[in-house]
Amino acid sequence: MSEAIPVDLKVLGHNFRLATTQEKQPELERAAQLLNDKYDEFRRKAPRMEPSKLIIMVALELMQEVLSMNKSLQEYEHCERLLQAILEEVEDLAE
């Protein structure tokens, strides 16, 4: 098991000290950067909108992306199972 290390991040203008592992640190830093970038993108589109509403919009968009990726993964897994079943049938016919 990897040892926890502290990581200082600036996310949406706030400083956070979080615990993670050496292996997961780059992912955590990348996630923070993506969140900051997405927030900045929304801020440019709606400069007068309240920050709390922007954060909610960012969260909703990111969750839509998560749901879309999850759906794609489920469809991929379904296709993979179908292909496996077809390959097994072909192998059975070849015997």
KOLLOBA-426833 format. One line per 2 residues: number of its first residue (from 1); their letters; for each residue x negated, y negated, z of N, C-alpha, C. Coordinates in steps of 0.1 Angstrom, whole numbers, plus 2048, in hexadecimal, padded with zeros to 3 digits. Layout:
NUM	a	X,Y,Z,X,Y,Z,X,Y,Z  ...
//
This chain:
1	ms	7F8,80C,800,800,800,800,7F7,7F4,800  7FB,7EA,7F8,7F3,7DD,7F7,7F6,7D4,803
3	ea	7EB,7CD,807,7EC,7C4,812,7F3,7B7,80D  7FC,7B2,816,802,7A5,813,7F8,799,814
5	ip	7F9,790,80A,7F1,784,80B,7FA,778,809  7F6,76D,80F,7FF,761,80E,7FC,75A,800
7	vd	807,754,7FA,806,74D,7EE,80D,740,7F0  807,735,7EC,80D,728,7ED,812,724,7DF
9	lk	81F,721,7DE,826,71E,7D1,82D,711,7D2  82E,70A,7C8,836,6FE,7C7,841,701,7BD
11	vl	84E,702,7C2,859,705,7BA,864,6FA,7BC  867,6F5,7B0,871,6EA,7B0,86E,6DF,7BA
13	gh	862,6DB,7BB,85E,6D0,7C3,85C,6D4,7D2  85E,6E0,7D5,85C,6E4,7E3,850,6EE,7E4
15	nf	849,6ED,7EF,83E,6F6,7F2,843,702,7FA  83E,70E,7F6,842,71A,7FC,835,722,7FF
17	rl	834,729,80A,82A,732,80D,831,740,80E  82E,749,805,834,756,804,82A,761,806
19	at	82E,76C,80A,826,778,80B,828,781,7FF  81E,785,7F9,81E,78F,7EE,812,797,7EE
21	tq	810,7A0,7E4,804,7A8,7E3,7FB,7A2,7D8  7EF,7A6,7D8,7E5,7A1,7CE,7EA,7A5,7C0
23	ek	7F0,7B1,7BF,7F5,7B6,7B2,801,7AE,7AD  80A,7A9,7B6,816,7A2,7B2,814,793,7B2
25	qp	809,78E,7B7,807,780,7B7,809,779,7AA  803,77E,79F,804,778,792,813,777,78D
27	el	81B,782,790,829,782,78D,831,777,794  82E,776,7A1,834,76C,7A9,831,75E,7A5
29	er	825,75C,7A2,821,74E,79D,827,74B,78F  828,756,787,82E,754,779,83D,751,77B
31	aa	843,758,784,852,756,787,854,748,78B  84C,743,794,84D,735,799,84B,72B,78D
33	ql	842,72E,785,83F,725,779,84B,725,770  851,731,76D,85C,732,764,868,72A,76A
35	ln	86A,72B,777,875,724,77E,873,715,77D  867,711,77F,864,702,77E,866,6FE,770
37	dk	862,705,766,863,702,758,872,701,754  87A,70B,758,888,70B,755,88F,6FF,75B
39	yd	88C,6FC,768,891,6F0,76F,88E,6E3,767  881,6E2,763,87D,6D6,75C,884,6D5,74E
41	ef	887,6E0,748,88E,6E0,73B,89C,6DB,73E  8A3,6E0,748,8B0,6DB,74B,8B0,6CC,74F
43	rr	8A6,6C8,757,8A5,6BA,75B,8A4,6B1,74F  89C,6B5,745,89B,6AD,739,8A8,6AB,731
45	ka	8B0,6B6,731,8BD,6B6,72B,8C8,6AE,732  8C6,6AE,73F,8D0,6A7,748,8C9,69F,753
47	pr	8C3,694,74F,8BA,68D,759,8C2,687,765  8CF,685,763,8D7,67E,76E,8DE,688,777
49	me	8DD,695,774,8E4,69F,77C,8DD,6A1,789  8E5,6A4,793,8E0,6A7,7A0,8D7,6B3,7A0
51	ps	8CC,6B2,7A7,8C2,6BE,7A8,8C9,6CB,7AC  8D2,6CA,7B6,8D8,6D7,7BA,8E1,6DD,7AF
53	kl	8E7,6D5,7A7,8EF,6DA,79C,8E6,6E0,791  8DB,6D9,78F,8D1,6DE,785,8CC,6EC,78A
55	ii	8C9,6ED,796,8C4,6FA,79C,8CE,705,799  8DB,702,79C,8E6,70C,799,8E6,710,78B
57	mv	8E5,706,782,8E5,709,773,8DA,712,76F  8CE,70F,775,8C2,717,772,8C4,725,777
59	al	8CA,726,783,8CC,734,789,8D6,73B,780  8E1,735,77C,8EA,73B,773,8E4,740,766
61	el	8DC,738,760,8D6,73C,753,8CD,747,755  8C5,747,760,8BC,752,763,8C3,75F,765
63	mq	8CE,75E,76D,8D6,76A,770,8DC,76F,763  8E0,767,75A,8E6,76B,74D,8DB,773,745
65	ev	8CF,76E,746,8C3,775,73F,8C1,783,746  8C2,783,753,8C0,790,75A,8CB,79A,756
67	ls	8D7,795,756,8E2,79E,752,8E1,7A3,744  8DD,79A,73B,8DB,79E,72D,8D0,7A8,72B
69	mn	8C5,7A6,732,8BA,7B0,732,8BE,7BD,738  8C6,7BD,743,8CB,7C9,749,8D4,7D0,73F
71	ks	8DC,7C9,738,8E5,7D0,72E,8DD,7D6,723  8D3,7CF,71E,8CA,7D4,714,8C3,7E0,718
73	lq	8BE,7E0,724,8B7,7EC,72A,8C0,7F8,72B  8CD,7F5,730,8D6,800,731,8DA,806,723
75	ey	8DB,7FD,719,8DE,802,70B,8D2,80A,706  8C6,805,709,8B9,80C,705,8B9,81A,70B
77	eh	8BC,81B,718,8BC,828,71F,8C6,831,719  8D2,82C,716,8DC,834,710,8D8,83A,702
79	ce	8D2,831,6FA,8CC,836,6ED,8C1,840,6EF  8B9,83E,6F9,8AE,847,6FC,8B4,855,700
81	rl	8BF,855,708,8C5,862,70C,8CB,869,700  8D2,861,6F7,8D8,867,6EB,8CD,86D,6E2
83	lq	8C2,865,6E0,8B7,86A,6D8,8B1,877,6DE  8B0,878,6EB,8AB,884,6F1,8B4,88F,6EF
85	ai	8C1,88D,6F0,8CB,898,6ED,8CA,89D,6DF  8C8,893,6D5,8C7,897,6C7,8BB,89F,6C5
87	le	8B0,89B,6CB,8A3,8A2,6C9,8A4,8B0,6CF  8AB,8B2,6DA,8AD,8BF,6E0,8B5,8C8,6D7
89	ev	8BF,8C2,6D1,8C8,8CA,6C8,8C0,8CE,6BC  8B8,8C6,6B7,8AF,8C9,6AB,8A6,8D4,6AF
91	ed	8A0,8D3,6BA,896,8DD,6BF,89D,8EB,6C0  8AA,8EB,6C6,8B1,8F7,6C7,8B5,8FD,6BA
93	la	8B8,8F5,6B0,8BB,8FA,6A2,8AF,8FF,69B  8A3,8F9,69E,897,8FE,698,892,90C,69D
95	e	897,90F,6A9,893,91C,6AF,899,928,6A9
//
